[in-house]
Structure formats: C-alpha cells, structure tokens
C-alpha cells in the first residue's frame, strides 16, 4: 500500500471495503482451547482403559499433528477421516489394537469439542454490525470443509456469513495462493477487501501478497492502527467501535 504512515486512516480505509474476510479458528472462536479439551477427553478415555500415561499420549499426539497438518488440509478428506487417522496412529504408537476403539474415540472427541466451542469476545456483535452496515462477510479457513461448516453452524454464525471458503474445498493453502484464488472466483478487487486473522504468515502476509488490506488479530499485543503494513487489532470490540464511528 503506497501510503505515508501519518496519512493512513484505518476508519476511512475500512468504510470503503465491500468484503470483510476472517479466519475462523482462533480468530472468531477459541479453537485451541476447544480442540485441546476434546483431545484431552480422548487421552483420558485411552488412559482409563489401557493405563497409558496422559503426558505420553499428549506428546505422541503432538508429534502426529505436526506431520498430519503440514499441508493444511488440502487433500479433500473429511474431518472424520483426519481424526480417524490421527487416533489410529496414536493407538498404534502405544501398542494398542485400535479396531474396537476408534469409533468410540471419534464420538468422545466430537461431543467434547461441541461442548467447549466458544466465540471470541465481541465476534458475534462485530458480525452483526457488519450486517447492519451492509458489508459482505467471508470466512477463509484452513481445515476440512465439513468441520468448518459444522463449526460455523454450531456457533450460530451462518446468518452473518455470505461465503465460507476452506483450503480443503479449494485445494490450496493460504500460503500457496488461496487468497488470489478467492479473489478470482468471486470477482473481487483486492482493494475492496479487508482480511483479519490470528496468524502473521498465513493470514496477514498471504493476504497482503495479493494486495489485500490485512490486519492481525492479536489479543496479547496492543492495537496498532496507523501503519498500513503492520496493523493489529487486540479485540473485536475495538474493530466494531471503529466501524460504527465510520458510519
């Protein structure tokens, strides 16, 4: 963006945008917390039946995740297929015959995940405000399409979302051109979109590469609203206030 930093006005910049694109996991909802609790429920079930150490199960599972999520869910499989693969590898790594347990563990994970789903503070109010302002909302997320659709439905966000795009559906990760593919598919000019996400590389830099105004959602830092190449929002309440003031 060719703009002198002191002249940049985020309020004005956002008011001109037609599309507001958001990451989903850990941007609009507390994914790490929910999935962490769901995984713990699985570990506890395995430990209770086979006496395996919880910390060892957790460590093994983390190693499995590092490998299994390396390609950001671009191969078209469902969430059940991904989870079945992970839990099978987990049981095998601990010398357990998985044939009788996988379906049970999948149910435990899904039930726990549902019970721990929580929206980020201010997320719903923000989406409601965007709807009132007649803005279009897109969720661009890396994950299995079925799981992301389920999450949006469980969080009651569908009334405020115009388009949901997943890497699983598109066959591209965010760092491999997903944002450009989205712009082309929906005939959107990059100048008409603002993008928000919690990952500097996968959300912000990948969107900026396509000429999209991108803002990092980071609850641990202070908001940075004046530098167009380094924008940060600490809460959705802050963004909502900016949008309301721009009316």
Buried (B, 14 or more C-beta within 10 A) or exposed (E): EEEEEEEBEBEEBBBEBEBBBBBBBBBBBBBEEBBBBBBBBBBBBBBEEEEBEEEEBBEBBEEBEEEBEEEBBBEEBEBBEBBBBBBBBBBEBBEBEBEEBBEEBBEBBBEBBEEBBEBBEBBBEBBEBBBEBEBBBBBBBBBBBBBBBBBBEEBEBEEBBBBBBBBBBBEBBBBBBBBBBBBEEBEBEBBBBBBBBBBBEBBBBBBBBBBBBBBBBBEEEEBBBEBBEEBBBBBBBBBBBBBEEBE
